[in-house]
Amino acid sequence: MEVTTQRPAAPSSLPTPPPDKLLDEEPAMAELNKVDSGMDIDSQSNSLHAPVSVPTQTESGGLPVNGQAQGGLGNGDRASGCKEEGRSEDGEEVDMKDIDRRQPSVEDFDLMTTLGTGTFARVWLVRPRGSPPTENATLFALKQLKKVDIIRLKQCEHVLNERSILEVCRPHPFITHYLCSWQDRNSLYILLEYSPGGEIFGYLRRARRFDFQTTQFYAAEITMILVFLHNHGIVYRDLKPENILLDARGHVKLVDFGFAKVVGDSECCKIIGLRGYEKLIPSAFSGETYTLCGTPEYLSPEVIQSKGHGKAVDWWALGVLIYEMSCGFPPFYDNSPFAIYEKIVAGRISFPSVLPEETKDIVRRLCTKDLSARLGNMCGGGHQVMAHPFFESVHWQELENQVHSGPIVPNLRHPGDTRYFDQYDPPSTTARDEYTDEMFEKHDVSFRDF
């Protein structure tokens, strides 16, 4: 059983007042600049919203982009090192020829600061070693995973899934861009693009709740991500504000694919299978999965009840996310995870009276226990979600092409500005951190294809 810990209570919003009382006043979005001078609200973001028909699905399952299918699988061969191009903070491609693509190493980078930590991982802000510390510095996020902890916690399957799935997701504009991966004696490394805006969770706590346009914008970009993932046979399984970052222009970047899983007979299954992963993760290719994982407030009833589950769990989580962005708190909340599970299984949702009817309706249809009636899980899939009246004013093609900045644009002083990330203690080493010769001989074969 793998369940992420319940998020800590935020003093600004929890314990939660009755919904109607909390939302009697106008949204606090306009106050964000007063609360945090490092945040700009894009006054022109509404220009994104114009009536448009929902794009039709292409044969490959992606959305059409300039007459071609978006979200192709890209390079079918596993990268031996770094891609030749990374991205700078303004989105321009940057040269990485100075890094040996055949044998990358952590020694190729300067570790600047820690962006985040987990049970067995630490994410560093890095730049290529020897590059000048200028305002136009090229920066990346380097995820370091200790082999000893991966083995101790039996996370090999999740780590290998994450690395392979990130490679499949390279083409998508709203998923953190995977550049390369490698390993040394003690650790695995995944090099990713750096998203300087930090978590949406932080903005939501400062704003208390988002207005309709902001909620709609982020929900639309997340919907496009889920359509892409599901079309490639991938269930994300960990959707929550903490896993949604903002880039320099205020667009979302979905991160942390540790719980993501390949299900069904998809092209992704075939690609991963050709690389020998079926020997390491034998359960990866079934149509359903049974692992209990995710954040308590975002778990679907079928996950809690240990039923087989698939892509529908992501649509349930989208409904919870829309509710939390609109109200400032999730629809199912309690101090006890077990009590949260009881409320989720009961399936009763209370809505503040001031919420637009379109918001209430899409949450009801996404967060229904009846899988045959859950929006996104019926005929039409994710495109049925995109056609809901909640998204009526979204111009999907402009959104995908990122024609406009997002409603919240990080106010960055320089490319290495980490004001939107928490501060962390430096890593410490104990005897339990040693990857012994015995462990190497017994387990290192599990990482041979990383």
WONORJO-V258953 format. One record per pair of residues at least 24 apart in sequence whose C-alpha atoms are under 10 Angstrom apart, sorted by the first residue. I is the first residue (numbers start at 0). GAP is how many residues later the second one is. D is the distance in Angstrom with one decimal. If there is no record, write none. Layout:
i = (I;I)
gap = (GAP;GAP)
d = (D;D)
This chain:
i = (0;0;0;0;1;1;1;1;1;1;2;2;2;2;2;2;2;2;2;3;3;3;3;3;3;4;4;4;4;5;5;5;5;5;5;5;6;6;6;6;7;8;9;9;9;9;10;11;11;11;11;11;12;12;12;12;12;12;12;12;13;13;13;13;13;14;14;14;14;15;15;15;15;15;16;17;17;18;18;18;18;18;18;18;18;18;19;19;19;19;19;19;19;20;20;21;21;21;21;21;22;22;22;22;22;22;22;22;22;23;23;23;24;25;25;25;26;26;26;26;26;26;26;26;27;27;27;27;27;27;27;28;28;28;28;28;28;28;28;28;28;28;29;29;29;30;30;31;31;31;31;31;31;32;34;34;35;35;35;35;36;36;37;37;37;37;37;37;37;38;38;38;38;38;38;38;38;39;39;39;39;39;39;39;40;40;40;40;40;40;40;40;40;41;41;41;41;41;41;41;41;41;42;42;42;42;43;43;43;43;44;44;44;44;44;44;44;44;44;45;45;45;45;45;45;45;45;45;46;46;46;46;46;47;47;47;47;47;47;47;47;47;47;47;47;47;47;47;48;48;48;48;48;48;48;48;48;48;48;49;49;49;49;49;49;50;50;50;50;50;50;51;51;51;51;51;51;51;52;52;52;52;52;52;52;52;53;53;53;53;53;53;53;53;53;53;53;53;54;54;54;54;54;54;55;56;56;56;59;59;59;59;60;60;60;60;60;60;61;61;61;61;61;61;61;62;62;62;62;62;62;62;63;63;64;64;64;65;65;69;69;69;69;69;70;70;70;70;70;70;70;70;70;70;70;71;71;71;71;71;71;71;72;72;72;72;72;72;72;72;72;72;73;73;73;73;73;74;74;74;74;75;75;75;75;76;76;76;77;77;77;77;77;77;77;77;77;77;78;78;78;78;78;78;79;79;79;79;79;79;80;80;80;80;80;80;81;81;81;81;81;81;81;81;82;82;82;82;82;83;83;84;85;85;85;85;85;85;85;85;85;85;86;86;86;86;86;86;86;86;87;87;87;87;87;87;87;87;87;87;88;88;88;88;88;88;88;88;88;88;88;88;88;88;88;88;89;89;89;89;89;90;90;90;90;92;93;93;93;94;95;95;97;97;97;97;98;98;100;101;102;102;102;103;103;103;103;103;103;104;104;104;104;104;105;105;105;105;105;105;105;105;105;108;108;108;109;110;110;110;111;111;112;112;112;112;112;112;112;113;113;113;113;113;113;113;113;113;113;113;114;114;114;114;114;114;114;114;114;114;114;114;115;115;115;115;115;115;116;116;116;116;116;117;118;118;118;118;118;119;119;119;119;119;119;119;119;119;119;119;120;120;120;120;120;120;120;120;121;121;121;121;122;122;122;122;123;123;124;124;124;124;124;124;124;125;125;125;126;132;133;133;133;134;134;134;134;135;135;135;136;136;136;137;137;137;137;138;138;138;138;138;138;138;139;139;139;139;139;139;139;139;140;140;140;140;140;140;140;140;140;140;141;141;141;141;141;141;141;141;141;142;142;142;142;142;142;142;143;143;143;143;143;143;143;143;143;144;144;144;144;144;144;145;145;145;145;145;145;145;145;145;145;146;146;146;146;146;146;146;146;146;146;146;146;146;146;147;147;147;147;147;147;147;147;147;147;147;148;148;148;148;148;149;149;150;150;150;150;150;151;154;154;155;155;155;155;155;156;156;156;156;156;156;156;156;156;156;157;157;157;157;157;157;158;158;158;158;158;158;158;159;159;159;159;159;159;159;159;160;160;160;160;160;160;160;160;160;160;160;160;161;161;161;161;161;161;161;162;162;162;162;162;163;163;163;163;163;163;163;163;163;164;164;164;164;164;164;164;164;164;164;164;164;165;165;165;165;165;165;165;167;167;167;167;167;167;167;168;168;168;168;168;168;171;171;171;171;171;171;172;172;172;172;172;172;172;172;172;172;173;173;173;173;173;173;173;173;173;173;173;173;173;173;173;174;174;174;174;174;174;174;174;174;174;174;175;175;175;175;175;175;175;175;176;176;176;180;181;181;181;182;182;182;184;184;184;184;185;185;185;185;185;185;186;187;187;188;189;191;192;192;193;193;193;193;193;193;193;194;194;194;194;194;194;194;194;194;194;194;194;194;194;195;195;195;195;195;195;195;195;195;195;195;195;195;195;195;195;195;196;196;196;196;196;196;196;196;196;196;196;196;196;196;196;196;196;196;196;196;197;197;197;197;197;197;197;197;197;197;197;197;197;197;197;198;198;198;198;198;198;198;198;198;198;198;198;198;198;199;199;199;199;199;199;199;199;199;199;199;199;199;200;200;200;200;200;200;200;200;200;201;201;201;201;201;201;202;202;202;203;203;203;203;203;203;203;204;204;204;205;206;206;207;207;207;207;207;207;208;208;208;208;208;208;208;209;209;209;209;209;209;210;210;210;210;211;211;211;211;211;211;211;211;212;212;212;212;212;213;213;213;213;213;214;214;214;214;214;214;214;214;215;215;215;215;215;215;215;215;215;216;216;216;216;216;216;216;217;217;217;217;217;217;217;217;217;217;218;218;218;218;218;218;218;218;218;219;219;219;219;219;219;219;219;219;220;220;220;220;220;220;220;221;221;221;221;221;222;222;222;222;222;222;222;222;223;223;223;223;223;223;223;224;224;224;224;225;225;225;225;225;225;226;226;226;226;226;226;226;226;227;228;228;228;228;229;229;229;229;229;229;229;229;229;229;230;230;230;230;230;230;231;231;231;231;231;231;231;231;232;232;232;232;232;232;232;232;232;232;232;232;232;233;233;233;233;233;233;233;233;233;233;234;234;234;234;234;234;234;234;234;234;234;234;234;235;235;235;235;235;235;235;235;236;236;236;236;236;236;236;236;236;236;236;236;236;236;236;236;236;236;237;237;237;237;237;237;237;237;238;238;238;238;238;238;238;238;238;238;238;238;239;239;239;239;239;239;239;239;239;240;240;240;244;245;245;245;245;245;246;246;246;246;247;247;247;247;247;247;247;247;248;248;248;248;248;248;248;248;248;249;249;249;249;249;249;249;249;249;250;250;250;250;250;250;250;250;251;258;258;258;258;259;260;260;260;260;260;261;261;261;261;261;261;262;262;262;262;262;262;263;263;263;263;274;275;276;278;279;279;285;286;294;295;295;295;295;295;295;295;295;295;295;296;296;296;296;296;296;296;296;296;296;296;296;297;297;297;297;297;297;297;298;298;298;298;298;299;299;299;299;299;299;299;300;300;300;300;300;300;300;300;300;300;300;300;301;301;301;301;301;302;302;303;303;303;303;303;304;304;308;309;310;310;310;311;311;311;311;311;311;311;311;311;311;312;312;312;312;312;312;313;313;313;314;314;314;314;314;314;314;314;314;314;314;314;315;315;315;315;315;315;315;315;315;315;315;315;316;316;316;317;317;317;317;318;318;318;318;318;318;318;318;318;318;318;319;319;319;319;320;321;321;321;321;321;322;322;322;322;322;322;322;322;325;325;325;325;325;326;326;326;326;330;330;343;343;344;355;356;356;357;357;357;357;357;358;358;358;358;359;360;360;360;361;361;361;361;362)
gap = (289;290;291;292;257;289;290;291;292;293;235;256;288;289;290;291;292;293;296;234;288;289;290;291;292;289;290;291;332;288;289;290;291;329;330;331;235;288;289;290;327;326;195;196;198;319;194;193;194;195;196;316;191;192;193;195;196;314;315;316;314;315;319;320;321;314;318;319;320;312;313;314;317;318;312;332;334;308;309;310;312;331;332;333;334;335;307;330;331;332;333;334;335;331;332;186;187;305;306;330;185;186;303;304;305;329;330;331;332;328;329;330;329;183;185;328;180;181;182;183;184;185;299;300;176;178;179;180;181;182;183;174;175;177;178;179;180;181;182;185;378;379;177;180;181;175;176;171;172;174;175;176;376;174;171;172;167;170;171;375;373;374;371;372;373;374;375;381;382;158;164;369;370;371;372;373;381;210;367;368;369;370;371;372;173;209;364;365;366;367;368;369;370;207;208;362;363;364;365;366;367;368;362;363;364;365;360;361;362;363;168;169;172;359;360;361;362;363;364;167;168;171;347;348;358;359;360;361;347;348;356;357;358;165;169;345;346;347;348;349;350;351;354;355;356;357;358;359;164;167;168;342;343;344;345;346;347;349;350;342;343;344;345;346;348;340;341;342;343;344;345;339;340;341;342;343;344;345;333;334;339;340;341;342;343;344;329;330;331;332;333;334;337;338;340;341;342;343;328;331;332;340;341;342;327;323;325;326;168;171;172;207;166;167;168;169;170;171;110;162;165;166;167;169;170;161;164;165;320;333;334;337;333;336;332;335;336;331;335;101;102;103;158;330;97;98;99;100;101;102;154;157;158;160;161;96;97;98;99;100;156;160;94;95;96;97;98;99;159;194;195;198;93;94;95;96;97;92;93;95;96;91;92;195;196;90;194;198;86;89;90;102;103;193;194;197;371;372;88;100;101;102;103;371;24;100;101;102;369;370;24;98;99;100;101;110;96;97;98;99;100;108;109;110;95;96;97;98;108;95;96;94;52;53;54;91;92;93;105;106;107;108;51;52;53;90;92;105;106;107;48;49;50;51;52;105;106;107;160;327;47;48;49;50;51;104;105;106;107;158;159;160;323;325;326;327;46;157;158;159;325;102;156;157;158;45;43;44;45;43;32;42;30;31;32;33;29;30;79;80;78;79;80;76;77;78;79;80;85;76;77;78;79;84;36;38;76;77;78;81;82;83;85;30;31;33;29;29;30;31;27;304;28;303;305;310;311;312;313;27;28;29;304;307;308;309;310;311;312;313;26;27;28;79;81;83;303;305;306;307;308;309;25;27;305;306;307;308;26;27;307;308;310;27;26;27;30;31;34;24;25;26;27;28;29;30;31;32;33;35;24;25;26;28;29;66;67;68;24;67;302;305;66;67;68;69;67;70;67;68;69;70;71;291;293;65;68;290;289;283;280;281;282;278;279;280;281;278;279;280;277;278;279;55;56;277;278;53;54;55;56;57;276;277;39;51;52;53;54;55;56;276;35;37;38;49;50;51;52;53;54;55;37;38;39;47;48;49;50;51;52;38;44;45;46;47;48;49;37;38;39;42;43;44;45;46;47;38;41;42;43;44;45;37;38;39;40;41;42;43;287;288;289;36;37;38;39;40;41;286;287;288;292;293;296;297;300;38;39;284;285;286;287;288;291;292;295;296;38;283;284;285;286;37;38;284;288;292;293;295;280;103;104;124;125;287;290;291;101;102;104;120;123;124;125;126;127;289;99;100;101;102;103;123;29;98;99;100;101;288;291;98;117;120;121;286;287;289;290;96;97;98;99;100;101;111;116;119;120;123;289;28;94;95;96;97;98;99;26;27;94;95;287;93;98;104;107;108;111;113;285;286;64;67;69;71;92;93;95;96;97;103;104;107;24;26;89;90;91;92;94;61;64;66;99;100;103;104;56;59;60;63;65;99;52;53;56;57;81;228;48;51;52;78;79;80;81;227;228;229;47;48;50;51;70;71;72;73;77;78;79;80;81;226;228;46;47;50;54;69;70;77;78;79;80;81;68;69;71;76;77;78;79;80;76;77;78;269;265;267;268;264;265;267;250;251;255;259;247;248;249;250;254;258;248;259;262;261;260;63;54;60;51;52;53;54;59;221;222;49;50;51;52;53;54;55;56;57;58;59;60;220;223;49;50;51;52;53;54;214;215;216;218;219;220;221;222;223;224;225;47;48;49;50;51;52;53;54;55;56;211;212;213;214;215;220;221;222;223;224;44;45;46;47;48;49;50;54;55;212;220;221;222;223;224;41;42;43;44;45;46;47;48;53;54;55;56;221;222;40;41;42;43;44;45;46;50;52;53;125;208;220;39;40;41;42;43;44;123;124;127;39;40;43;218;219;220;38;205;217;37;120;121;122;123;124;125;120;123;124;122;118;121;116;117;118;119;120;121;114;115;116;117;118;119;120;112;114;115;116;117;118;114;115;116;144;110;113;114;143;144;146;147;178;113;178;180;181;194;111;112;192;193;194;106;107;108;109;110;111;144;192;106;109;110;143;174;175;176;177;178;34;35;174;177;182;189;190;26;28;32;33;34;103;104;107;188;189;33;99;100;102;103;106;167;171;172;165;166;170;171;174;175;176;179;180;30;31;32;33;175;178;179;30;31;32;96;99;91;92;95;153;159;160;162;163;158;159;161;162;172;175;176;27;28;29;157;85;88;89;92;150;156;84;88;149;154;155;156;158;159;154;31;33;39;82;32;33;34;36;80;81;82;84;151;152;35;36;37;80;150;151;30;31;32;33;34;35;36;37;28;29;30;31;32;33;34;35;36;52;54;77;78;26;27;28;29;30;32;34;35;76;77;24;25;26;27;28;53;54;74;75;76;77;78;79;24;25;26;58;74;75;77;78;24;54;55;56;57;58;61;62;63;66;72;73;74;75;76;77;78;80;55;56;57;60;61;75;76;79;55;56;59;60;74;75;76;77;78;79;81;82;54;55;57;58;77;78;80;81;84;80;83;84;175;160;162;163;164;174;158;159;162;163;157;158;160;161;162;163;164;167;153;155;156;157;158;159;160;161;162;152;154;155;156;157;158;159;160;161;148;151;153;154;155;156;157;158;154;32;33;34;35;33;24;27;28;49;50;24;25;26;27;48;49;24;25;26;46;47;48;24;25;46;47;174;173;172;167;166;167;24;24;42;36;37;38;40;41;42;43;44;45;48;24;32;33;34;35;36;37;40;43;44;46;47;32;33;34;35;42;43;46;33;41;42;45;46;41;44;45;47;67;68;69;40;41;42;43;44;45;46;66;67;68;69;70;42;43;67;68;69;38;42;34;37;38;40;41;36;40;62;67;65;66;70;54;55;59;60;62;63;64;65;66;69;53;54;58;61;63;64;52;62;63;48;50;51;52;53;59;60;61;62;66;67;70;47;48;49;50;51;52;53;55;58;59;60;61;46;49;50;44;45;48;49;40;41;42;43;44;45;46;47;48;49;56;43;44;46;47;42;37;38;40;41;44;26;28;32;36;37;39;40;41;26;29;30;33;34;24;25;27;28;32;36;24;25;24;34;32;33;30;31;32;33;34;29;30;31;32;30;27;28;29;26;27;28;29;27)
d = (9.7;6.6;5.5;7.0;9.3;7.3;5.7;4.8;7.5;9.7;9.9;10.0;9.3;6.4;4.5;5.3;6.3;7.3;9.5;9.2;9.8;6.8;5.6;5.2;7.5;8.6;6.7;7.7;9.0;9.6;6.3;6.2;7.8;8.9;8.6;7.0;9.4;7.8;8.6;8.8;9.5;8.6;7.3;9.8;10.0;9.8;9.0;6.8;7.7;9.4;7.1;9.5;10.0;7.3;9.5;6.7;9.4;9.9;6.9;7.1;9.4;8.0;9.7;9.9;9.8;9.6;9.4;8.8;8.7;9.0;7.3;9.7;8.6;9.3;9.8;9.7;8.5;7.5;9.4;9.1;9.9;8.0;7.1;5.1;8.3;9.5;9.8;9.6;8.0;4.8;6.3;7.6;9.6;8.3;9.7;9.6;9.9;8.2;9.0;8.4;9.9;9.0;9.5;7.2;9.2;6.8;8.3;6.8;8.5;8.6;8.7;7.2;9.3;9.9;8.7;9.5;7.9;7.9;6.5;6.5;5.7;9.1;9.1;9.3;9.9;8.7;5.4;6.6;6.7;7.3;7.9;9.5;9.1;8.9;5.5;8.2;7.3;6.1;6.6;8.8;9.8;9.4;8.4;9.7;9.3;9.1;7.2;8.3;9.7;7.0;5.9;9.6;9.3;9.7;7.1;8.2;9.3;8.0;9.7;9.8;9.8;7.9;9.2;6.6;4.9;7.1;8.7;8.0;8.5;9.2;8.8;6.9;6.3;5.0;5.0;8.4;9.4;9.5;8.4;5.9;5.2;6.1;6.0;9.8;10.0;9.5;9.8;8.4;5.7;4.8;6.1;8.6;9.6;9.7;9.0;9.4;7.1;6.8;5.0;6.0;6.5;9.9;9.8;9.7;7.4;9.3;8.1;8.2;9.0;8.0;8.6;8.8;9.0;6.5;6.4;6.1;5.3;8.7;10.0;7.3;9.1;9.3;9.7;9.6;9.1;9.9;9.2;8.0;9.8;9.5;9.8;7.7;9.8;9.9;8.8;8.5;6.9;6.4;9.0;9.9;7.0;7.1;9.3;7.8;6.4;8.8;9.0;9.9;8.7;9.7;8.9;9.2;8.6;4.9;4.7;5.6;8.9;9.1;9.0;8.2;4.9;5.9;5.6;9.3;9.7;9.3;6.4;4.7;6.5;6.5;9.6;9.8;7.5;6.9;6.9;5.5;7.5;8.9;9.6;8.0;8.4;9.4;9.0;8.0;8.3;9.8;7.4;9.1;9.9;6.7;6.1;9.7;9.5;8.9;9.0;8.4;7.0;8.9;8.2;9.1;9.4;9.8;7.5;7.9;8.0;9.2;9.9;7.8;10.0;7.9;8.9;9.5;8.3;7.4;9.7;8.9;5.4;7.8;9.9;9.3;7.7;6.2;9.6;7.2;9.1;8.7;8.9;8.3;9.7;9.3;8.6;8.9;8.3;9.8;7.6;8.4;8.3;9.4;9.9;7.9;7.9;9.9;8.7;9.4;9.0;7.6;8.3;5.4;5.8;9.0;9.9;6.7;9.3;9.4;9.1;8.4;8.7;9.0;6.8;8.7;9.4;9.3;8.4;5.5;7.3;7.8;7.3;9.7;8.5;8.4;8.0;9.2;8.5;7.1;8.6;7.3;6.8;8.6;8.5;9.2;9.9;9.2;8.6;7.2;9.6;9.7;8.8;8.9;8.5;8.0;9.9;9.2;9.8;9.7;9.5;8.3;9.1;9.3;8.7;8.7;6.5;7.9;9.6;9.9;8.7;7.6;7.8;7.9;10.0;9.4;9.3;8.2;5.4;6.4;7.0;9.8;9.1;5.5;4.3;7.1;8.9;9.7;7.9;9.9;8.8;5.4;6.3;9.9;9.9;8.5;9.7;8.0;8.2;8.8;8.1;8.6;9.2;6.9;9.7;8.5;7.0;9.7;7.3;8.0;8.3;8.9;9.7;9.6;6.6;8.3;7.8;7.6;5.3;6.7;8.5;8.3;8.4;9.9;9.8;8.2;8.3;8.7;7.6;7.8;9.6;9.1;7.8;7.9;7.9;7.9;6.2;9.0;9.9;9.2;6.2;9.1;9.4;9.1;6.8;8.0;8.9;10.0;9.0;8.3;9.0;9.7;9.9;7.2;9.8;8.9;8.2;9.3;8.1;9.2;9.6;9.6;7.6;9.0;8.6;9.7;9.8;7.8;9.6;8.6;8.1;6.7;8.7;9.9;9.8;9.3;7.2;7.8;7.8;8.8;8.9;9.4;8.9;8.9;8.6;9.9;10.0;8.0;9.9;9.8;9.4;9.2;9.9;9.9;9.6;8.6;9.6;8.9;9.9;9.6;8.7;8.7;8.6;9.9;8.7;9.3;9.4;9.9;9.4;8.9;8.7;7.3;6.4;8.3;7.8;9.2;8.0;9.3;9.5;9.7;9.7;8.9;7.8;9.4;6.2;7.1;7.5;7.7;10.0;9.1;7.8;7.5;8.3;7.3;9.2;9.5;7.9;9.6;9.5;9.2;9.3;9.7;8.0;9.1;9.0;8.4;5.8;6.0;8.3;8.6;5.5;6.5;9.8;9.6;8.5;9.2;4.4;6.6;9.7;8.7;9.0;9.5;9.3;9.5;8.8;9.8;10.0;8.5;9.5;9.2;9.5;9.7;9.6;9.6;9.8;9.7;7.4;10.0;9.8;8.2;8.9;9.3;8.9;9.3;9.5;9.3;9.0;8.9;9.5;9.1;5.8;6.3;8.1;8.0;6.7;9.3;9.0;6.7;7.8;9.8;9.3;7.9;8.9;9.5;7.5;6.3;9.5;9.7;7.5;7.2;9.3;6.9;5.9;4.9;4.7;8.4;9.9;9.7;9.8;9.8;9.9;8.3;6.0;5.0;5.7;4.9;8.1;9.8;9.9;9.8;9.3;6.7;5.8;4.6;6.1;8.4;8.6;9.3;9.9;8.1;5.5;5.0;6.3;7.7;9.9;10.0;9.2;9.9;6.4;5.8;4.7;6.7;8.9;9.3;8.7;5.4;5.1;6.4;8.5;9.8;10.0;9.6;6.1;4.4;6.4;8.9;8.0;9.5;8.6;9.4;9.5;8.4;5.7;5.2;6.8;9.0;9.3;7.0;9.3;9.1;9.1;8.4;8.8;7.3;8.2;8.0;6.3;6.8;5.3;8.4;7.9;9.1;9.4;10.0;9.5;8.7;7.4;9.5;8.9;9.4;9.7;9.7;8.7;7.5;9.4;9.4;9.8;8.9;10.0;8.5;8.9;9.8;7.2;8.0;9.0;9.5;9.5;9.4;7.1;6.0;9.5;9.7;9.0;9.2;8.3;5.2;6.2;7.6;8.1;9.0;9.2;8.6;6.1;8.8;9.8;9.4;8.9;8.7;8.3;8.6;8.5;9.0;7.9;8.5;6.7;7.9;7.1;8.2;7.1;6.6;7.9;9.0;8.8;9.9;8.3;8.6;9.9;9.7;7.8;5.1;5.1;7.6;6.7;8.2;9.6;7.5;8.2;8.6;7.4;9.8;9.9;9.1;9.2;6.9;9.8;9.3;10.0;8.5;9.2;9.6;7.8;9.9;7.5;9.4;7.8;8.1;8.1;8.1;9.9;8.6;9.6;9.4;9.3;9.3;7.4;9.9;9.8;9.2;8.4;9.8;9.9;7.2;9.0;9.3;9.5;8.4;7.8;9.1;9.9;10.0;9.2;7.6;7.9;9.5;9.5;9.2;9.5;9.7;8.7;8.9;8.7;7.8;9.7;7.4;8.3;8.6;7.0;7.8;8.3;6.6;9.5;9.5;9.3;9.2;7.1;5.5;4.7;6.3;9.4;8.5;9.7;9.9;9.4;7.2;10.0;9.2;9.5;7.7;4.8;4.7;6.7;9.8;9.6;8.8;9.4;8.9;5.2;5.8;5.8;8.9;8.6;9.5;9.2;7.2;9.9;9.5;6.7;8.4;9.3;7.4;8.0;9.9;8.3;8.9;9.0;8.0;6.1;9.1;9.0;9.7;9.1;8.5;7.9;9.2;9.6;9.7;9.7;9.7;9.7;9.8;7.9;9.5;9.6;9.6;9.5;10.0;6.5;6.0;4.6;6.8;9.8;9.7;9.6;8.9;7.2;9.9;9.7;10.0;9.8;8.0;6.8;5.7;6.1;9.6;9.6;7.8;9.7;8.0;9.9;7.7;7.8;7.2;6.6;8.6;7.2;8.3;9.9;6.3;4.5;5.3;6.1;8.5;7.2;9.1;9.1;9.6;9.3;7.8;5.4;8.4;8.2;9.2;8.2;8.5;5.9;8.1;9.0;9.5;8.1;5.1;5.8;7.9;9.7;9.9;9.6;8.7;8.1;8.3;4.9;5.6;8.9;10.0;6.8;5.5;6.8;5.6;4.4;6.5;9.8;9.2;9.3;9.8;9.9;7.5;7.7;9.2;5.5;6.6;8.1;5.8;5.8;6.8;9.9;8.4;9.9;9.4;9.5;9.8;8.3;4.7;5.2;8.3;7.7;8.6;10.0;9.1;10.0;8.4;8.1;9.8;8.0;8.9;9.9;9.5;8.6;9.1;8.4;8.8;6.8;9.5;9.8;6.9;9.5;9.6;7.3;9.3;9.8;9.8;8.4;9.7;8.6;9.1;7.8;5.2;8.5;9.7;7.6;5.6;5.6;5.5;4.4;8.2;9.7;8.9;5.5;5.5;7.6;7.6;8.2;6.6;9.1;9.8;9.7;8.9;6.9;8.7;8.2;10.0;8.4;9.4;10.0;9.9;9.6;9.6;8.1;8.6;9.0;8.3;5.9;8.1;9.1;6.6;9.0;9.3;5.9;6.4;9.5;9.4;8.0;9.3;9.3;9.0;7.4;6.8;9.8;9.2;8.1;9.0;9.6;8.8;7.8;8.6;7.5;7.6;9.4;10.0;9.6;7.9;7.0;9.7;8.8;9.1;8.4;8.9;9.7;7.5;9.1;7.9;6.5;9.0;9.9;9.7;8.8;9.4;7.6;9.5;7.2;7.7;9.7;8.1;8.3;9.6;8.0;6.9;9.1;9.8;8.9;7.5;7.8;7.7;8.9;8.1;7.9;9.8;9.6;8.6;7.8;9.7;7.2;8.9;7.7;7.3;8.1;9.0;9.8;8.3;8.8;9.5;8.1;9.7;9.4;8.1;9.8;8.8;7.4;8.1;9.2;9.7;7.4;9.9;10.0;9.0;7.8;5.2;7.5;9.4;9.4;8.9;9.6;9.4;9.7;9.2;9.2;9.1;9.9;9.3;9.5;6.6;9.6;9.3;8.8;8.3;7.9;9.0;9.3;10.0;9.2;9.1;8.3;9.1;9.3;9.3;5.9;6.3;5.7;8.3;8.3;5.6;5.4;6.0;7.2;5.1;7.4;6.4;7.3;9.2;9.0;9.5;8.4;6.7;5.6;4.5;6.1;8.5;8.6;7.8;8.9;9.0;7.7;8.6;5.5;5.3;6.3;7.1;9.7;9.5;9.6;6.6;5.3;8.6;8.0;6.9;4.2;6.6;8.9;9.7;9.5;8.0;8.6;6.6;7.8;9.9;9.5;7.3;6.3;9.2;9.1;8.4;9.7;9.9;10.0;8.9;8.3;9.6;6.7;6.0;9.7;8.2;7.6;5.0;6.8;7.8;8.5;9.3;7.9;8.1;7.9;8.3;7.3;9.3;9.4;6.9;9.4;9.6;6.1;7.2;9.3;7.9;8.9;7.6;9.0;7.1;7.5;8.4;8.5;6.5;9.5;7.3;8.9;8.6;9.9;8.9;8.6;8.2;7.9;9.7;9.9;9.3;8.3;7.9;9.0;9.4;9.8;6.7;6.1;8.3;7.7;9.0;9.0;8.4;5.2;6.2;9.1;8.1;5.5;7.1;9.5;9.8;9.3;5.9;4.3;6.7;5.4;4.5;6.6;9.9;9.4;7.8;9.3;6.9;5.4;8.5;8.4;8.3;8.5;9.4;9.9;7.0;7.5;9.8;8.8;9.6;8.2;9.3;9.9;8.1;8.6;9.2;9.1;9.5;10.0;4.8;6.1;7.5;9.8;7.2;8.5;7.4;10.0;9.0;10.0;8.0;8.2;8.3;9.9;7.3;9.6;9.7;9.4;9.4;9.1;8.9;9.9;9.5;6.2;8.6;9.9;6.9;7.1;9.3;9.8;9.8;6.7;8.0;6.0;6.4;8.8;8.0;6.6;7.9;9.6;8.1;8.2;9.2;8.3;9.9;9.6;9.7;8.9;9.8;9.4;8.0;7.8;9.7;8.9;7.0;7.9;9.6;8.0;9.2;8.0;7.8;9.2;9.5;6.1;5.1;8.5;8.1;9.3;9.1;6.5;9.6;10.0;9.8;8.4;7.9;9.8;9.0;9.9;9.9;9.9;6.8;9.1;8.5;7.7;9.2;8.1;9.8;9.4;8.6;7.3;9.6;8.8;9.8;7.2;9.7;7.4;8.4;7.0;5.5;9.2;9.5;9.5;9.4;9.4;9.7;9.9;9.2;9.3;9.1;9.7;9.7;9.4;5.8;7.7;9.9;7.8;7.1;6.2;7.7;9.8;8.5;8.8;8.4;9.5;8.7;5.1;4.9;7.5;8.9;9.7;7.9;8.5;9.1;9.7;9.7;8.0;7.8;9.6;8.2;7.2;8.5;9.3;9.6;9.9;7.0;4.6;7.6;8.0;5.1;5.7;9.4;9.5;7.1;9.7;8.3;7.2;9.0;7.7;9.5;8.6;7.0;9.8;9.9;8.7;9.6;7.8;8.2;9.4;6.7;9.8;9.7;7.7;9.7;8.2;9.9;8.8;7.9;9.9;8.4;9.6;9.7;10.0;9.0;7.8;9.0;9.5;8.6;8.3;6.1;4.9;8.7;9.5;10.0;8.9;6.1;9.6;9.1;9.1;8.9;8.2;7.2;8.2;6.7;9.6;9.7)
